[in-house]
Amino acid sequence: MSDRTRYTLSAVLPEQPTEDELRDARPGDAVVPTPRDVPAAVQDAVGTDSDADTSDGAQLLAALQALHRNGYVSHGVGDDRPSRSGHGADRITELLTAVPMVGDQEQYAVAAALMAQEIGFPARVVLGFAPGGDSGARDTTSEATTGRTTFRGSDVTARIEVDTAQWGWVMLDPNPAVREIPDQSDQTPQPVTRPETVVPPPPAQQLDQDEQTPPQADRDTPPTQPVWLQILLAVLPWALGVLGLLALVLLPIATVVLAKRLRRRRRRRAPDPRARVVGAWDEYRDALLDGGHDVAPSATRREVGAAAPGEAGAGIAADADAAVFGPSDVDDAVADRTWAAADGAIAALRAGRDRRARFRAATSLRSLRR
């Protein structure tokens, strides 16, 4: 933008209630989209941080104060404490249940908006610029000299707005202050070690030495073992050695087979239908790799499906692409249909192969290395 470009902005600053006034706030009647798949951690946090017998405004204020009190800010870059990005249900659950609570402004705003809607307030997340960014610190000397405030990309932050019956939409800041994040070990209570109770041994009984000591001839003669026990003791070391060798040979094979079964179960039981559809495609692609088919790492799903034997691969690839890039949501029926097609296609790949070829495919590491 040129230095000679100027514009004038006229704005109305809405009335903002004080903290004491916010305690008496009542939810407004604004219509906002209803969130889906709200994590249970949101309801748990509202129940833990606020008193259900108080007013709605008091519950909202208590929930925000809990975020200010327990939360720490980190973007997970540079020297910051590691912190995952995103604001999906799993990340919000991790934010509200981790000790210490670590996240960025976007995640705190999403969590606060969900908590406000759980209490009954229509809420929305707003993004904007705040002088000084996370910490709120800014160069006031430069502003006093030049009469201007410079905003940078680092000044972008997130807030929430809730609709109230008294003041309409009210902006609230759910973000904790930027401060040093304590170590996780400092937040974990140390177990209390209790002293062990020493129980004195029972008094030794006085035994008659003449009655307890066997004759000299009995002490010098070793006991005679049965023949079957002698044979068992002689064969046992060899049997244990053979079993140990078999375990060393079979353990890697069993580990590979178990890893593939666990991977398949994780894909098949994914909580999101879209993830299950993509998991069905991944299972079919791994079957192609383990079966010895050439699958280029850079090839798209449709290219892999077109080059695969049979016609089922192209249909599975189309379902996966539609689930990822399509405009509509994926339901359980689509996921079950895609898995049925993938199971049939994988069975067709194995058909006609001898036992040795099927064993090589089951123990192949190609799909695990990609």
BALOBA-1460 file (C-alpha; in Angstrom, 3 decimals):
// residues 370
<rec num="1" residu="m" x="0.000" y="0.000" z="0.000"/>
<rec num="2" residu="s" x="1.315" y="3.463" z="-0.901"/>
<rec num="3" residu="d" x="2.173" y="5.948" z="1.891"/>
<rec num="4" residu="r" x="-0.281" y="8.400" z="0.263"/>
<rec num="5" residu="t" x="-3.228" y="5.995" z="0.555"/>
<rec num="6" residu="r" x="-5.575" y="6.968" z="3.375"/>
<rec num="7" residu="y" x="-8.960" y="5.789" z="4.545"/>
<rec num="8" residu="t" x="-11.339" y="6.584" z="7.395"/>
<rec num="9" residu="l" x="-13.102" y="3.961" z="9.485"/>
<rec num="10" residu="s" x="-16.178" y="4.710" z="11.556"/>
<rec num="11" residu="a" x="-16.991" y="2.082" z="14.167"/>
<rec num="12" residu="v" x="-19.258" y="1.698" z="17.158"/>
<rec num="13" residu="l" x="-17.621" y="0.244" z="20.244"/>
<rec num="14" residu="p" x="-20.176" y="-2.062" z="21.880"/>
<rec num="15" residu="e" x="-20.837" y="-1.811" z="25.577"/>
<rec num="16" residu="q" x="-18.752" y="-4.272" z="27.567"/>
<rec num="17" residu="p" x="-19.968" y="-5.397" z="30.999"/>
<rec num="18" residu="t" x="-17.671" y="-5.455" z="33.986"/>
<rec num="19" residu="e" x="-16.764" y="-8.689" z="35.714"/>
<rec num="20" residu="d" x="-19.388" y="-8.108" z="38.406"/>
<rec num="21" residu="e" x="-22.019" y="-7.376" z="35.786"/>
<rec num="22" residu="l" x="-21.051" y="-10.480" z="33.814"/>
<rec num="23" residu="r" x="-22.025" y="-12.640" z="36.800"/>
<rec num="24" residu="d" x="-25.658" y="-11.637" z="36.215"/>
<rec num="25" residu="a" x="-25.528" y="-12.190" z="32.437"/>
<rec num="26" residu="r" x="-28.285" y="-14.274" z="30.866"/>
<rec num="27" residu="p" x="-27.969" y="-16.126" z="27.541"/>
<rec num="28" residu="g" x="-29.298" y="-14.310" z="24.505"/>
<rec num="29" residu="d" x="-31.415" y="-15.749" z="21.703"/>
<rec num="30" residu="a" x="-28.954" y="-15.484" z="18.796"/>
<rec num="31" residu="v" x="-28.886" y="-18.489" z="16.458"/>
<rec num="32" residu="v" x="-25.459" y="-20.061" z="15.891"/>
<rec num="33" residu="p" x="-24.504" y="-23.393" z="14.276"/>
<rec num="34" residu="t" x="-24.762" y="-26.321" z="16.668"/>
<rec num="35" residu="p" x="-21.361" y="-27.969" z="17.153"/>
<rec num="36" residu="r" x="-21.118" y="-31.710" z="16.499"/>
<rec num="37" residu="d" x="-19.061" y="-34.347" z="18.304"/>
<rec num="38" residu="v" x="-18.338" y="-32.070" z="21.261"/>
<rec num="39" residu="p" x="-15.782" y="-33.905" z="23.427"/>
<rec num="40" residu="a" x="-16.893" y="-35.054" z="26.867"/>
<rec num="41" residu="a" x="-13.951" y="-33.154" z="28.372"/>
<rec num="42" residu="v" x="-15.825" y="-29.867" z="27.727"/>
<rec num="43" residu="q" x="-18.790" y="-30.918" z="29.876"/>
<rec num="44" residu="d" x="-16.439" y="-32.298" z="32.536"/>
<rec num="45" residu="a" x="-14.492" y="-29.016" z="32.624"/>
<rec num="46" residu="v" x="-17.684" y="-26.957" z="33.015"/>
<rec num="47" residu="g" x="-18.876" y="-29.205" z="35.838"/>
<rec num="48" residu="t" x="-15.498" y="-29.066" z="37.588"/>
<rec num="49" residu="d" x="-14.785" y="-25.343" z="37.208"/>
<rec num="50" residu="s" x="-18.256" y="-23.929" z="37.939"/>
<rec num="51" residu="d" x="-21.115" y="-24.434" z="40.349"/>
<rec num="52" residu="a" x="-24.343" y="-25.587" z="38.714"/>
<rec num="53" residu="d" x="-26.402" y="-23.835" z="41.422"/>
<rec num="54" residu="t" x="-25.097" y="-20.378" z="40.440"/>
<rec num="55" residu="s" x="-26.297" y="-18.172" z="37.574"/>
<rec num="56" residu="d" x="-25.337" y="-18.792" z="33.950"/>
<rec num="57" residu="g" x="-23.117" y="-15.719" z="33.931"/>
<rec num="58" residu="a" x="-21.303" y="-16.845" z="37.088"/>
<rec num="59" residu="q" x="-20.699" y="-20.277" z="35.552"/>
<rec num="60" residu="l" x="-19.296" y="-18.677" z="32.384"/>
<rec num="61" residu="l" x="-17.019" y="-16.384" z="34.384"/>
<rec num="62" residu="a" x="-15.779" y="-19.325" z="36.506"/>
<rec num="63" residu="a" x="-14.984" y="-21.356" z="33.374"/>
<rec num="64" residu="l" x="-12.965" y="-18.488" z="31.856"/>
<rec num="65" residu="q" x="-11.136" y="-17.883" z="35.137"/>
<rec num="66" residu="a" x="-10.162" y="-21.577" z="35.241"/>
<rec num="67" residu="l" x="-8.595" y="-21.259" z="31.775"/>
<rec num="68" residu="h" x="-6.697" y="-18.144" z="32.913"/>
<rec num="69" residu="r" x="-5.556" y="-19.875" z="36.081"/>
<rec num="70" residu="n" x="-4.580" y="-23.309" z="34.759"/>
<rec num="71" residu="g" x="-3.570" y="-22.578" z="31.160"/>
<rec num="72" residu="y" x="-0.198" y="-21.804" z="29.607"/>
<rec num="73" residu="v" x="0.487" y="-20.387" z="26.134"/>
<rec num="74" residu="s" x="2.726" y="-22.198" z="23.638"/>
<rec num="75" residu="h" x="2.697" y="-22.323" z="19.831"/>
<rec num="76" residu="g" x="5.022" y="-25.350" z="19.729"/>
<rec num="77" residu="v" x="7.669" y="-23.618" z="17.595"/>
<rec num="78" residu="g" x="11.242" y="-22.606" z="18.310"/>
<rec num="79" residu="d" x="12.041" y="-22.776" z="22.009"/>
<rec num="80" residu="d" x="8.359" y="-23.102" z="23.005"/>
<rec num="81" residu="r" x="7.083" y="-26.115" z="24.912"/>
<rec num="82" residu="p" x="5.903" y="-28.773" z="22.392"/>
<rec num="83" residu="s" x="2.229" y="-28.194" z="21.609"/>
<rec num="84" residu="r" x="0.152" y="-29.819" z="18.861"/>
<rec num="85" residu="s" x="-1.625" y="-27.582" z="16.374"/>
<rec num="86" residu="g" x="-5.272" y="-27.803" z="15.352"/>
<rec num="87" residu="h" x="-8.536" y="-27.435" z="17.231"/>
<rec num="88" residu="g" x="-10.352" y="-30.710" z="16.567"/>
<rec num="89" residu="a" x="-12.150" y="-32.718" z="19.237"/>
<rec num="90" residu="d" x="-9.046" y="-34.733" z="20.107"/>
<rec num="91" residu="r" x="-6.882" y="-31.613" z="20.503"/>
<rec num="92" residu="i" x="-9.476" y="-29.856" z="22.704"/>
<rec num="93" residu="t" x="-9.730" y="-33.008" z="24.842"/>
<rec num="94" residu="e" x="-5.950" y="-33.049" z="25.191"/>
<rec num="95" residu="l" x="-5.943" y="-29.337" z="26.097"/>
<rec num="96" residu="l" x="-8.547" y="-29.684" z="28.868"/>
<rec num="97" residu="t" x="-7.143" y="-32.903" z="30.383"/>
<rec num="98" residu="a" x="-3.354" y="-32.402" z="30.160"/>
<rec num="99" residu="v" x="-1.332" y="-31.315" z="33.183"/>
<rec num="100" residu="p" x="-0.125" y="-28.663" z="32.703"/>
<rec num="101" residu="m" x="-2.679" y="-27.265" z="30.228"/>
<rec num="102" residu="v" x="-0.702" y="-26.026" z="27.177"/>
<rec num="103" residu="g" x="-2.084" y="-24.551" z="23.935"/>
<rec num="104" residu="d" x="-2.373" y="-21.444" z="21.780"/>
<rec num="105" residu="q" x="-5.008" y="-18.699" z="21.564"/>
<rec num="106" residu="e" x="-6.990" y="-20.450" z="18.854"/>
<rec num="107" residu="q" x="-7.327" y="-23.607" z="20.961"/>
<rec num="108" residu="y" x="-8.288" y="-21.703" z="24.125"/>
<rec num="109" residu="a" x="-10.895" y="-19.732" z="22.159"/>
<rec num="110" residu="v" x="-12.455" y="-22.912" z="20.713"/>
<rec num="111" residu="a" x="-12.509" y="-24.556" z="24.153"/>
<rec num="112" residu="a" x="-14.069" y="-21.445" z="25.725"/>
<rec num="113" residu="a" x="-16.727" y="-21.181" z="22.994"/>
<rec num="114" residu="l" x="-17.720" y="-24.835" z="23.483"/>
<rec num="115" residu="m" x="-17.851" y="-24.332" z="27.257"/>
<rec num="116" residu="a" x="-20.021" y="-21.211" z="26.841"/>
<rec num="117" residu="q" x="-22.445" y="-23.113" z="24.606"/>
<rec num="118" residu="e" x="-22.490" y="-25.971" z="27.131"/>
<rec num="119" residu="i" x="-23.645" y="-23.431" z="29.746"/>
<rec num="120" residu="g" x="-26.273" y="-22.025" z="27.338"/>
<rec num="121" residu="f" x="-24.709" y="-18.920" z="25.767"/>
<rec num="122" residu="p" x="-24.627" y="-18.650" z="21.959"/>
<rec num="123" residu="a" x="-20.905" y="-18.261" z="21.222"/>
<rec num="124" residu="r" x="-18.533" y="-17.764" z="18.312"/>
<rec num="125" residu="v" x="-14.767" y="-17.515" z="17.843"/>
<rec num="126" residu="v" x="-13.386" y="-14.238" z="16.462"/>
<rec num="127" residu="l" x="-9.901" y="-13.546" z="15.102"/>
<rec num="128" residu="g" x="-8.247" y="-10.157" z="15.063"/>
<rec num="129" residu="f" x="-5.230" y="-8.068" z="15.924"/>
<rec num="130" residu="a" x="-4.217" y="-7.097" z="19.446"/>
<rec num="131" residu="p" x="-1.299" y="-4.700" z="20.056"/>
<rec num="132" residu="g" x="1.604" y="-6.708" z="21.404"/>
<rec num="133" residu="g" x="0.174" y="-10.105" z="20.406"/>
<rec num="134" residu="d" x="0.325" y="-12.858" z="23.010"/>
<rec num="135" residu="s" x="1.944" y="-10.922" z="25.832"/>
<rec num="136" residu="g" x="0.118" y="-7.642" z="25.248"/>
<rec num="137" residu="a" x="3.416" y="-5.718" z="25.443"/>
<rec num="138" residu="r" x="3.984" y="-3.063" z="22.792"/>
<rec num="139" residu="d" x="6.309" y="-0.148" z="22.076"/>
<rec num="140" residu="t" x="4.372" y="2.743" z="23.597"/>
<rec num="141" residu="t" x="7.341" y="5.127" z="23.038"/>
<rec num="142" residu="s" x="7.065" y="4.680" z="19.279"/>
<rec num="143" residu="e" x="3.298" y="5.206" z="19.413"/>
<rec num="144" residu="a" x="3.676" y="8.416" z="21.406"/>
<rec num="145" residu="t" x="6.276" y="9.712" z="18.917"/>
<rec num="146" residu="t" x="4.630" y="8.759" z="15.612"/>
<rec num="147" residu="g" x="0.975" y="8.658" z="16.689"/>
<rec num="148" residu="r" x="0.477" y="5.277" z="15.004"/>
<rec num="149" residu="t" x="0.298" y="1.619" z="15.994"/>
<rec num="150" residu="t" x="1.956" y="-0.994" z="13.779"/>
<rec num="151" residu="f" x="0.332" y="-4.436" z="13.639"/>
<rec num="152" residu="r" x="2.290" y="-7.474" z="12.507"/>
<rec num="153" residu="g" x="1.437" y="-11.092" z="11.854"/>
<rec num="154" residu="s" x="2.490" y="-12.004" z="15.378"/>
<rec num="155" residu="d" x="-0.235" y="-9.679" z="16.735"/>
<rec num="156" residu="v" x="-3.040" y="-11.959" z="15.467"/>
<rec num="157" residu="t" x="-4.978" y="-13.523" z="18.321"/>
<rec num="158" residu="a" x="-8.335" y="-15.198" z="19.018"/>
<rec num="159" residu="r" x="-11.186" y="-14.256" z="21.338"/>
<rec num="160" residu="i" x="-14.802" y="-15.334" z="21.790"/>
<rec num="161" residu="e" x="-18.074" y="-13.441" z="21.621"/>
<rec num="162" residu="v" x="-21.154" y="-14.576" z="23.560"/>
<rec num="163" residu="d" x="-24.692" y="-13.342" z="23.067"/>
<rec num="164" residu="t" x="-26.307" y="-11.991" z="26.247"/>
<rec num="165" residu="a" x="-29.845" y="-10.882" z="26.936"/>
<rec num="166" residu="q" x="-28.681" y="-7.583" z="28.497"/>
<rec num="167" residu="w" x="-25.854" y="-6.319" z="26.215"/>
<rec num="168" residu="g" x="-26.080" y="-8.410" z="23.028"/>
<rec num="169" residu="w" x="-22.770" y="-9.748" z="21.757"/>
<rec num="170" residu="v" x="-19.987" y="-9.378" z="24.344"/>
<rec num="171" residu="m" x="-16.323" y="-10.029" z="23.625"/>
<rec num="172" residu="l" x="-14.432" y="-12.116" z="26.201"/>
<rec num="173" residu="d" x="-10.754" y="-13.038" z="26.406"/>
<rec num="174" residu="p" x="-10.253" y="-16.711" z="27.403"/>
<rec num="175" residu="n" x="-6.457" y="-16.694" z="26.935"/>
<rec num="176" residu="p" x="-4.132" y="-17.112" z="29.921"/>
<rec num="177" residu="a" x="-1.243" y="-14.709" z="30.433"/>
<rec num="178" residu="v" x="2.061" y="-15.573" z="28.760"/>
<rec num="179" residu="r" x="4.288" y="-17.010" z="31.479"/>
<rec num="180" residu="e" x="6.872" y="-19.693" z="32.041"/>
<rec num="181" residu="i" x="5.483" y="-23.216" z="31.705"/>
<rec num="182" residu="p" x="6.369" y="-25.497" z="34.628"/>
<rec num="183" residu="d" x="7.792" y="-28.963" z="34.083"/>
<rec num="184" residu="q" x="5.291" y="-31.773" z="33.926"/>
<rec num="185" residu="s" x="7.015" y="-33.508" z="36.832"/>
<rec num="186" residu="d" x="6.217" y="-30.498" z="39.034"/>
<rec num="187" residu="q" x="2.508" y="-31.044" z="38.423"/>
<rec num="188" residu="t" x="2.488" y="-34.769" z="39.260"/>
<rec num="189" residu="p" x="1.871" y="-35.587" z="42.932"/>
<rec num="190" residu="q" x="4.587" y="-37.745" z="44.437"/>
<rec num="191" residu="p" x="3.461" y="-40.996" z="46.050"/>
<rec num="192" residu="v" x="3.766" y="-41.208" z="49.820"/>
<rec num="193" residu="t" x="6.078" y="-43.991" z="50.922"/>
<rec num="194" residu="r" x="4.924" y="-45.600" z="54.122"/>
<rec num="195" residu="p" x="7.400" y="-47.335" z="56.442"/>
<rec num="196" residu="e" x="7.381" y="-51.074" z="56.283"/>
<rec num="197" residu="t" x="6.100" y="-52.930" z="59.301"/>
<rec num="198" residu="v" x="8.738" y="-55.247" z="60.673"/>
<rec num="199" residu="v" x="7.205" y="-58.468" z="61.978"/>
<rec num="200" residu="p" x="9.514" y="-60.322" z="64.388"/>
<rec num="201" residu="p" x="10.113" y="-63.969" z="63.515"/>
<rec num="202" residu="p" x="8.439" y="-66.586" z="65.659"/>
<rec num="203" residu="p" x="10.577" y="-68.013" z="68.431"/>
<rec num="204" residu="a" x="12.599" y="-71.034" z="67.403"/>
<rec num="205" residu="q" x="11.470" y="-74.278" z="68.895"/>
<rec num="206" residu="q" x="13.887" y="-76.277" z="70.944"/>
<rec num="207" residu="l" x="14.306" y="-79.587" z="69.221"/>
<rec num="208" residu="d" x="15.846" y="-82.726" z="70.568"/>
<rec num="209" residu="q" x="19.082" y="-83.145" z="68.604"/>
<rec num="210" residu="d" x="19.059" y="-86.883" z="69.123"/>
<rec num="211" residu="e" x="15.592" y="-87.257" z="67.591"/>
<rec num="212" residu="q" x="16.167" y="-84.836" z="64.629"/>
<rec num="213" residu="t" x="19.625" y="-85.963" z="63.525"/>
<rec num="214" residu="p" x="19.485" y="-89.053" z="61.275"/>
<rec num="215" residu="p" x="22.068" y="-91.796" z="61.629"/>
<rec num="216" residu="q" x="25.406" y="-91.323" z="59.898"/>
<rec num="217" residu="a" x="24.616" y="-94.027" z="57.337"/>
<rec num="218" residu="d" x="21.367" y="-92.262" z="56.282"/>
<rec num="219" residu="r" x="23.128" y="-88.927" z="55.874"/>
<rec num="220" residu="d" x="25.799" y="-90.359" z="53.560"/>
<rec num="221" residu="t" x="23.362" y="-92.203" z="51.266"/>
<rec num="222" residu="p" x="21.742" y="-89.901" z="48.609"/>
<rec num="223" residu="p" x="18.009" y="-90.386" z="47.934"/>
<rec num="224" residu="t" x="17.136" y="-92.558" z="44.942"/>
<rec num="225" residu="q" x="15.136" y="-90.789" z="42.161"/>
<rec num="226" residu="p" x="12.563" y="-92.611" z="40.022"/>
<rec num="227" residu="v" x="13.641" y="-93.616" z="36.514"/>
<rec num="228" residu="w" x="11.029" y="-91.395" z="34.811"/>
<rec num="229" residu="l" x="12.265" y="-88.383" z="36.737"/>
<rec num="230" residu="q" x="15.875" y="-89.092" z="35.732"/>
<rec num="231" residu="i" x="14.829" y="-89.312" z="32.045"/>
<rec num="232" residu="l" x="12.797" y="-86.090" z="32.328"/>
<rec num="233" residu="l" x="15.696" y="-84.187" z="33.897"/>
<rec num="234" residu="a" x="18.029" y="-85.444" z="31.155"/>
<rec num="235" residu="v" x="15.688" y="-84.482" z="28.288"/>
<rec num="236" residu="l" x="14.428" y="-81.186" z="29.745"/>
<rec num="237" residu="p" x="17.511" y="-79.029" z="28.859"/>
<rec num="238" residu="w" x="17.400" y="-80.223" z="25.232"/>
<rec num="239" residu="a" x="13.655" y="-79.569" z="24.992"/>
<rec num="240" residu="l" x="14.035" y="-76.071" z="26.432"/>
<rec num="241" residu="g" x="16.848" y="-75.362" z="23.982"/>
<rec num="242" residu="v" x="14.726" y="-76.449" z="20.995"/>
<rec num="243" residu="l" x="11.762" y="-74.384" z="22.207"/>
<rec num="244" residu="g" x="14.000" y="-71.344" z="22.686"/>
<rec num="245" residu="l" x="15.383" y="-71.718" z="19.156"/>
<rec num="246" residu="l" x="11.874" y="-71.990" z="17.711"/>
<rec num="247" residu="a" x="10.852" y="-68.893" z="19.658"/>
<rec num="248" residu="l" x="13.790" y="-66.925" z="18.223"/>
<rec num="249" residu="v" x="12.824" y="-68.005" z="14.699"/>
<rec num="250" residu="l" x="9.083" y="-67.460" z="15.029"/>
<rec num="251" residu="l" x="9.103" y="-64.279" z="17.140"/>
<rec num="252" residu="p" x="9.946" y="-61.844" z="14.269"/>
<rec num="253" residu="i" x="7.310" y="-63.478" z="12.048"/>
<rec num="254" residu="a" x="4.686" y="-63.307" z="14.789"/>
<rec num="255" residu="t" x="5.614" y="-59.671" z="15.475"/>
<rec num="256" residu="v" x="5.074" y="-58.668" z="11.817"/>
<rec num="257" residu="v" x="1.745" y="-60.501" z="11.593"/>
<rec num="258" residu="l" x="0.556" y="-58.989" z="14.900"/>
<rec num="259" residu="a" x="1.574" y="-55.466" z="13.829"/>
<rec num="260" residu="k" x="-0.457" y="-55.785" z="10.619"/>
<rec num="261" residu="r" x="-3.487" y="-57.110" z="12.497"/>
<rec num="262" residu="l" x="-3.344" y="-54.230" z="14.984"/>
<rec num="263" residu="r" x="-2.978" y="-51.740" z="12.118"/>
<rec num="264" residu="r" x="-5.999" y="-53.194" z="10.337"/>
<rec num="265" residu="r" x="-8.102" y="-53.141" z="13.525"/>
<rec num="266" residu="r" x="-7.132" y="-49.511" z="14.186"/>
<rec num="267" residu="r" x="-8.186" y="-48.533" z="10.665"/>
<rec num="268" residu="r" x="-11.400" y="-50.567" z="10.772"/>
<rec num="269" residu="r" x="-12.473" y="-49.172" z="14.159"/>
<rec num="270" residu="a" x="-11.573" y="-45.509" z="13.614"/>
<rec num="271" residu="p" x="-14.211" y="-43.284" z="15.303"/>
<rec num="272" residu="d" x="-14.709" y="-41.094" z="12.218"/>
<rec num="273" residu="p" x="-16.414" y="-42.699" z="9.165"/>
<rec num="274" residu="r" x="-14.179" y="-40.625" z="6.839"/>
<rec num="275" residu="a" x="-11.085" y="-42.065" z="8.560"/>
<rec num="276" residu="r" x="-12.501" y="-45.592" z="8.142"/>
<rec num="277" residu="v" x="-12.978" y="-45.065" z="4.397"/>
<rec num="278" residu="v" x="-9.394" y="-43.827" z="4.012"/>
<rec num="279" residu="g" x="-8.245" y="-46.728" z="6.203"/>
<rec num="280" residu="a" x="-9.930" y="-49.212" z="3.827"/>
<rec num="281" residu="w" x="-7.977" y="-47.735" z="0.909"/>
<rec num="282" residu="d" x="-4.713" y="-47.864" z="2.932"/>
<rec num="283" residu="e" x="-5.380" y="-51.535" z="3.745"/>
<rec num="284" residu="y" x="-5.872" y="-52.337" z="0.035"/>
<rec num="285" residu="r" x="-2.745" y="-50.385" z="-0.965"/>
<rec num="286" residu="d" x="-0.687" y="-52.219" z="1.696"/>
<rec num="287" residu="a" x="-1.978" y="-55.537" z="0.333"/>
<rec num="288" residu="l" x="-0.714" y="-54.525" z="-3.125"/>
<rec num="289" residu="l" x="2.713" y="-53.692" z="-1.680"/>
<rec num="290" residu="d" x="2.984" y="-56.913" z="0.341"/>
<rec num="291" residu="g" x="1.827" y="-58.918" z="-2.666"/>
<rec num="292" residu="g" x="4.783" y="-57.711" z="-4.726"/>
<rec num="293" residu="h" x="2.972" y="-55.170" z="-6.925"/>
<rec num="294" residu="d" x="4.836" y="-51.993" z="-7.845"/>
<rec num="295" residu="v" x="3.191" y="-48.951" z="-6.230"/>
<rec num="296" residu="a" x="4.892" y="-45.621" z="-6.893"/>
<rec num="297" residu="p" x="5.149" y="-43.491" z="-3.730"/>
<rec num="298" residu="s" x="4.029" y="-40.384" z="-5.629"/>
<rec num="299" residu="a" x="1.086" y="-42.039" z="-7.411"/>
<rec num="300" residu="t" x="-2.428" y="-40.845" z="-6.614"/>
<rec num="301" residu="r" x="-5.127" y="-43.204" z="-5.397"/>
<rec num="302" residu="r" x="-6.802" y="-43.298" z="-8.813"/>
<rec num="303" residu="e" x="-3.470" y="-44.060" z="-10.523"/>
<rec num="304" residu="v" x="-2.767" y="-46.897" z="-8.115"/>
<rec num="305" residu="g" x="-6.317" y="-48.273" z="-8.460"/>
<rec num="306" residu="a" x="-6.153" y="-48.133" z="-12.267"/>
<rec num="307" residu="a" x="-2.827" y="-50.003" z="-12.355"/>
<rec num="308" residu="a" x="-3.923" y="-52.652" z="-9.826"/>
<rec num="309" residu="p" x="-5.229" y="-56.022" z="-11.058"/>
<rec num="310" residu="g" x="-8.982" y="-56.264" z="-11.279"/>
<rec num="311" residu="e" x="-11.566" y="-53.471" z="-11.261"/>
<rec num="312" residu="a" x="-12.205" y="-53.134" z="-7.522"/>
<rec num="313" residu="g" x="-9.172" y="-50.916" z="-6.864"/>
<rec num="314" residu="a" x="-10.541" y="-48.038" z="-8.948"/>
<rec num="315" residu="g" x="-13.826" y="-48.042" z="-6.995"/>
<rec num="316" residu="i" x="-12.077" y="-48.067" z="-3.615"/>
<rec num="317" residu="a" x="-9.832" y="-45.191" z="-4.730"/>
<rec num="318" residu="a" x="-12.875" y="-43.193" z="-5.874"/>
<rec num="319" residu="d" x="-14.627" y="-43.715" z="-2.521"/>
<rec num="320" residu="a" x="-11.506" y="-42.603" z="-0.610"/>
<rec num="321" residu="d" x="-11.072" y="-39.475" z="-2.772"/>
<rec num="322" residu="a" x="-14.756" y="-38.600" z="-2.358"/>
<rec num="323" residu="a" x="-14.487" y="-38.992" z="1.411"/>
<rec num="324" residu="v" x="-11.416" y="-36.729" z="1.613"/>
<rec num="325" residu="f" x="-12.222" y="-34.098" z="-0.993"/>
<rec num="326" residu="g" x="-15.994" y="-34.402" z="-1.395"/>
<rec num="327" residu="p" x="-18.404" y="-31.702" z="-0.170"/>
<rec num="328" residu="s" x="-20.672" y="-34.024" z="1.839"/>
<rec num="329" residu="d" x="-20.138" y="-35.875" z="5.094"/>
<rec num="330" residu="v" x="-19.415" y="-39.591" z="5.144"/>
<rec num="331" residu="d" x="-21.729" y="-41.882" z="7.095"/>
<rec num="332" residu="d" x="-21.217" y="-45.352" z="8.543"/>
<rec num="333" residu="a" x="-22.914" y="-47.037" z="5.590"/>
<rec num="334" residu="v" x="-20.342" y="-45.647" z="3.134"/>
<rec num="335" residu="a" x="-17.497" y="-46.751" z="5.415"/>
<rec num="336" residu="d" x="-18.900" y="-50.292" z="5.744"/>
<rec num="337" residu="r" x="-19.420" y="-50.531" z="1.975"/>
<rec num="338" residu="t" x="-15.844" y="-49.406" z="1.273"/>
<rec num="339" residu="w" x="-14.423" y="-51.939" z="3.742"/>
<rec num="340" residu="a" x="-16.487" y="-54.723" z="2.180"/>
<rec num="341" residu="a" x="-15.112" y="-53.774" z="-1.251"/>
<rec num="342" residu="a" x="-11.565" y="-53.659" z="0.124"/>
<rec num="343" residu="d" x="-11.904" y="-57.097" z="1.764"/>
<rec num="344" residu="g" x="-13.180" y="-58.561" z="-1.491"/>
<rec num="345" residu="a" x="-10.376" y="-56.949" z="-3.502"/>
<rec num="346" residu="i" x="-7.720" y="-58.212" z="-1.063"/>
<rec num="347" residu="a" x="-9.183" y="-61.721" z="-1.228"/>
<rec num="348" residu="a" x="-9.030" y="-61.539" z="-5.035"/>
<rec num="349" residu="l" x="-5.334" y="-60.593" z="-4.851"/>
<rec num="350" residu="r" x="-4.625" y="-63.704" z="-2.780"/>
<rec num="351" residu="a" x="-6.667" y="-66.043" z="-4.974"/>
<rec num="352" residu="g" x="-4.612" y="-68.403" z="-7.107"/>
<rec num="353" residu="r" x="-1.451" y="-68.065" z="-5.031"/>
<rec num="354" residu="d" x="0.207" y="-71.046" z="-3.416"/>
<rec num="355" residu="r" x="0.835" y="-71.327" z="0.312"/>
<rec num="356" residu="r" x="4.392" y="-70.041" z="0.061"/>
<rec num="357" residu="a" x="3.342" y="-66.884" z="-1.791"/>
<rec num="358" residu="r" x="0.623" y="-66.151" z="0.770"/>
<rec num="359" residu="f" x="3.134" y="-66.619" z="3.608"/>
<rec num="360" residu="r" x="5.563" y="-64.187" z="1.950"/>
<rec num="361" residu="a" x="2.805" y="-61.589" z="1.592"/>
<rec num="362" residu="a" x="1.694" y="-62.018" z="5.219"/>
<rec num="363" residu="t" x="5.245" y="-61.525" z="6.553"/>
<rec num="364" residu="s" x="6.357" y="-58.865" z="4.054"/>
<rec num="365" residu="l" x="7.753" y="-55.645" z="5.515"/>
<rec num="366" residu="r" x="7.113" y="-53.466" z="2.438"/>
<rec num="367" residu="s" x="3.905" y="-51.920" z="3.798"/>
<rec num="368" residu="l" x="5.448" y="-51.368" z="7.224"/>
<rec num="369" residu="r" x="8.495" y="-49.553" z="5.802"/>
<rec num="370" residu="r" x="6.600" y="-47.043" z="3.655"/>
